[in-house]
């Protein structure tokens, strides 16, 4: 009962009570924001996005990375998701905004 009273009184006492999982998620997001765009993708993933921006085809990127083409499509989809994008074009635009394509676009 005491925990419930504390939780109900928290807003009036200017205290926030969040579940541990929520706090951990917020802490992780904050760490990513502090460290900048480099933390969003690995250097290998940045290289893949740079290759796409330079006009390379997925099968070429897959071959250079040592993956099957289908596997590369799955990996790139995860990269797109990490950038908050649903399509290759959206991902390339997001990567450009984050400054990840500077080396590939001159």
Backbone as CSV, one residue per row, in Angstrom:
resi,resn,N_x,N_y,N_z,CA_x,CA_y,CA_z,C_x,C_y,C_z
1,UNK,0.820,-1.199,0.000,0.000,0.000,0.000,0.864,1.264,0.000
2,UNK,1.970,1.212,0.703,2.856,2.374,0.783,3.419,2.745,-0.597
3,UNK,3.741,1.715,-1.410,4.257,1.959,-2.758,3.211,2.677,-3.600
4,UNK,1.964,2.269,-3.473,0.885,2.897,-4.227,0.716,4.358,-3.817
5,UNK,0.761,4.630,-2.544,0.630,6.005,-2.057,1.794,6.853,-2.567
6,UNK,2.998,6.306,-2.538,4.173,7.021,-3.040,4.010,7.340,-4.521
7,UNK,3.537,6.371,-5.282,3.343,6.569,-6.718,2.292,7.630,-6.994
8,UNK,1.218,7.635,-6.222,0.151,8.610,-6.425,0.569,10.014,-5.976
9,UNK,1.407,10.090,-4.967,1.874,11.383,-4.472,3.034,11.952,-5.298
10,UNK,3.683,11.134,-6.069,4.886,11.550,-6.788,4.686,12.813,-7.631
11,UNK,3.636,12.900,-8.455,3.487,14.107,-9.282,3.311,15.385,-8.456
12,UNK,2.638,15.289,-7.326,2.447,16.483,-6.495,3.735,16.882,-5.787
13,UNK,4.652,15.935,-5.640,5.947,16.215,-5.008,7.029,16.487,-6.052
14,UNK,6.613,16.653,-7.314,7.538,16.900,-8.426,8.570,15.785,-8.576
15,UNK,8.097,14.547,-8.418,8.934,13.355,-8.542,8.341,12.483,-9.642
16,UNK,9.213,11.878,-10.426,8.757,10.992,-11.492,9.069,9.549,-11.112
17,UNK,8.102,8.701,-11.267,8.309,7.283,-11.009,8.028,6.541,-12.304
18,UNK,9.086,5.969,-12.869,8.972,5.230,-14.121,9.418,3.793,-13.903
19,UNK,8.864,2.871,-14.681,9.346,1.484,-14.607,10.814,1.407,-15.002
20,UNK,11.534,0.490,-14.399,12.968,0.346,-14.645,13.289,0.199,-16.136
21,UNK,12.502,-0.602,-16.843,12.734,-0.808,-18.272,12.636,0.493,-19.051
22,UNK,11.691,1.339,-18.688,11.542,2.630,-19.366,12.746,3.523,-19.113
23,UNK,13.221,3.532,-17.877,14.392,4.341,-17.544,15.610,3.851,-18.311
24,UNK,15.794,2.529,-18.382,16.936,1.981,-19.105,16.859,2.325,-20.592
25,UNK,15.661,2.244,-21.176,15.500,2.587,-22.587,15.810,4.057,-22.831
26,UNK,15.320,4.922,-21.957,15.607,6.347,-22.093,17.097,6.626,-21.944
27,UNK,17.747,5.932,-21.030,19.188,6.118,-20.837,19.953,5.680,-22.079
28,UNK,19.533,4.593,-22.696,20.188,4.106,-23.909,20.009,5.110,-25.042
29,UNK,18.811,5.609,-25.217,18.555,6.593,-26.273,19.382,7.846,-26.037
30,UNK,19.448,8.289,-24.812,20.217,9.485,-24.508,21.680,9.278,-24.840
31,UNK,22.204,8.099,-24.551,23.606,7.811,-24.852,23.840,7.860,-26.353
32,UNK,22.905,7.341,-27.153,23.041,7.386,-28.603,23.027,8.826,-29.088
33,UNK,22.136,9.651,-28.519,22.050,11.042,-28.928,23.340,11.788,-28.600
34,UNK,23.917,11.514,-27.435,25.136,12.184,-27.004,26.302,11.817,-27.901
35,UNK,26.375,10.564,-28.320,27.508,10.105,-29.102,27.393,10.438,-30.581
36,UNK,26.255,10.897,-31.039,26.108,11.338,-32.412,25.791,10.222,-33.387
37,UNK,25.773,10.546,-34.686,25.336,9.607,-35.715,26.228,8.381,-35.845
38,UNK,27.486,8.490,-35.421,28.386,7.351,-35.551,27.868,6.137,-34.780
39,UNK,27.124,6.400,-33.688,26.650,5.295,-32.869,25.418,4.611,-33.449
40,UNK,24.784,5.231,-34.444,23.582,4.643,-35.033,23.938,3.411,-35.864
41,UNK,25.021,3.491,-36.618,25.444,2.405,-37.499,26.896,2.036,-37.229
42,UNK,27.240,0.802,-37.547,28.639,0.394,-37.471,29.387,0.994,-38.660
43,UNK,30.707,0.987,-38.603,31.474,1.519,-39.730,31.220,0.696,-40.996
44,UNK,31.005,-0.605,-40.833,30.697,-1.453,-41.982,29.361,-1.046,-42.611
45,UNK,28.365,-0.793,-41.775,27.048,-0.385,-42.273,27.114,0.980,-42.952
46,UNK,27.910,1.882,-42.397,28.105,3.188,-43.039,28.717,2.984,-44.424
47,UNK,29.681,2.071,-44.522,30.293,1.757,-45.809,29.277,1.243,-46.814
48,UNK,28.341,0.422,-46.358,27.297,-0.082,-47.258,26.435,1.065,-47.767
49,UNK,26.073,1.983,-46.844,25.252,3.118,-47.260,26.029,4.012,-48.223
50,UNK,27.313,4.181,-47.989,28.133,4.973,-48.905,28.203,4.307,-50.278
51,UNK,28.301,2.990,-50.284,28.335,2.261,-51.559,27.014,2.426,-52.312
52,UNK,25.893,2.341,-51.595,24.594,2.564,-52.239,24.508,3.975,-52.805
53,UNK,24.971,4.946,-52.034,24.926,6.340,-52.476,25.794,6.555,-53.713
54,UNK,26.856,5.769,-53.818,27.756,5.885,-54.972,27.234,5.130,-56.186
55,UNK,26.077,4.455,-56.043,25.472,3.773,-57.178,25.740,2.278,-57.265
56,UNK,26.384,1.718,-56.267,26.630,0.270,-56.279,25.314,-0.474,-56.121
57,UNK,25.248,-1.633,-56.736,24.067,-2.492,-56.611,24.230,-3.393,-55.401
58,UNK,23.106,-3.859,-54.878,23.128,-4.675,-53.663,23.985,-5.922,-53.857
59,UNK,23.899,-6.570,-55.011,24.689,-7.782,-55.216,26.189,-7.473,-55.201
60,UNK,26.582,-6.279,-55.638,27.991,-5.889,-55.600,28.462,-5.657,-54.164
61,UNK,27.617,-5.002,-53.387,27.945,-4.750,-51.982,28.015,-6.072,-51.222
62,UNK,27.059,-6.959,-51.507,27.030,-8.269,-50.848,28.296,-9.055,-51.152
63,UNK,28.678,-9.067,-52.400,29.875,-9.812,-52.809,31.122,-9.261,-52.107
64,UNK,31.247,-7.941,-52.079,32.408,-7.315,-51.436,32.432,-7.584,-49.932
65,UNK,31.252,-7.679,-49.319,31.162,-7.907,-47.872,31.205,-9.389,-47.507
66,UNK,31.072,-10.263,-48.512,31.108,-11.693,-48.251,29.782,-12.292,-47.820
67,UNK,28.693,-11.666,-48.232,27.354,-12.151,-47.902,26.602,-12.541,-49.170
68,UNK,25.606,-13.396,-49.006,24.689,-13.681,-50.105,23.826,-12.440,-50.336
69,UNK,23.360,-12.270,-51.563,22.547,-11.095,-51.886,21.314,-10.998,-50.989
70,UNK,20.612,-12.113,-50.779,19.410,-12.101,-49.936,19.758,-11.680,-48.508
71,UNK,20.876,-12.167,-47.996,21.322,-11.784,-46.661,21.620,-10.289,-46.602
72,UNK,22.213,-9.764,-47.649,22.532,-8.334,-47.684,21.264,-7.499,-47.687
73,UNK,20.239,-7.934,-48.425,18.962,-7.214,-48.403,18.409,-7.142,-46.983
74,UNK,18.491,-8.266,-46.241,18.004,-8.271,-44.853,18.834,-7.337,-43.979
75,UNK,20.131,-7.373,-44.146,21.017,-6.512,-43.361,20.748,-5.040,-43.669
76,UNK,20.574,-4.727,-44.939,20.288,-3.346,-45.313,18.941,-2.891,-44.764
77,UNK,17.958,-3.785,-44.749,16.657,-3.419,-44.182,16.816,-3.035,-42.709
78,UNK,17.662,-3.780,-41.975,17.910,-3.441,-40.567,18.620,-2.087,-40.454
79,UNK,19.516,-1.807,-41.382,20.191,-0.506,-41.398,19.163,0.600,-41.652
80,UNK,18.290,0.387,-42.622,17.250,1.379,-42.914,16.412,1.635,-41.659
81,UNK,16.039,0.559,-40.972,15.233,0.698,-39.752,15.988,1.479,-38.683
82,UNK,17.294,1.215,-38.541,18.105,1.925,-37.555,18.147,3.427,-37.859
83,UNK,18.017,3.772,-39.121,18.000,5.174,-39.536,16.596,5.764,-39.480
84,UNK,15.624,4.954,-39.082,14.241,5.421,-39.010,13.584,5.514,-40.365
85,UNK,14.063,4.709,-41.313,13.567,4.768,-42.684,12.896,3.459,-43.071
86,UNK,11.978,3.555,-44.008,11.295,2.378,-44.511,11.740,1.958,-45.895
87,UNK,12.402,2.873,-46.594,12.858,2.582,-47.948,14.332,2.958,-48.092
88,UNK,14.936,2.491,-49.164,16.343,2.820,-49.438,16.516,4.325,-49.603
89,UNK,15.614,4.948,-50.331,15.712,6.389,-50.563,15.628,7.158,-49.248
90,UNK,14.672,6.796,-48.402,14.548,7.450,-47.102,15.810,7.237,-46.271
91,UNK,16.373,6.035,-46.331,17.585,5.726,-45.567,18.766,6.544,-46.072
92,UNK,18.891,6.680,-47.381,19.982,7.476,-47.935,19.836,8.957,-47.562
93,UNK,18.618,9.441,-47.570,18.386,10.829,-47.155,18.725,11.015,-45.675
94,UNK,18.323,10.054,-44.847,18.632,10.128,-43.418,20.137,10.060,-43.183
95,UNK,20.813,9.175,-43.896,22.261,9.049,-43.754,22.956,10.338,-44.181
96,UNK,22.462,10.959,-45.224,23.026,12.231,-45.677,22.828,13.306,-44.617
97,UNK,21.614,13.381,-44.051,21.332,14.373,-43.004,22.248,14.184,-41.801
98,UNK,22.578,12.930,-41.498,23.448,12.628,-40.362,24.930,12.816,-40.692
99,UNK,25.220,13.126,-41.944,26.604,13.333,-42.346,27.388,12.056,-42.575
100,UNK,26.688,10.944,-42.775,27.354,9.658,-42.938,27.840,9.403,-44.365
101,UNK,27.407,10.222,-45.313,27.759,9.978,-46.716,28.793,10.950,-47.245
102,UNK,29.379,11.740,-46.398,30.324,12.768,-46.847,31.473,12.179,-47.672
103,UNK,32.026,11.057,-47.234,33.159,10.456,-47.939,32.776,9.948,-49.321
104,UNK,31.519,9.524,-49.483,31.129,8.921,-50.759,30.644,9.930,-51.787
105,UNK,30.194,11.086,-51.325,29.624,12.073,-52.248,30.563,13.244,-52.517
106,UNK,31.749,13.181,-51.928,32.737,14.228,-52.185,32.412,15.465,-51.478
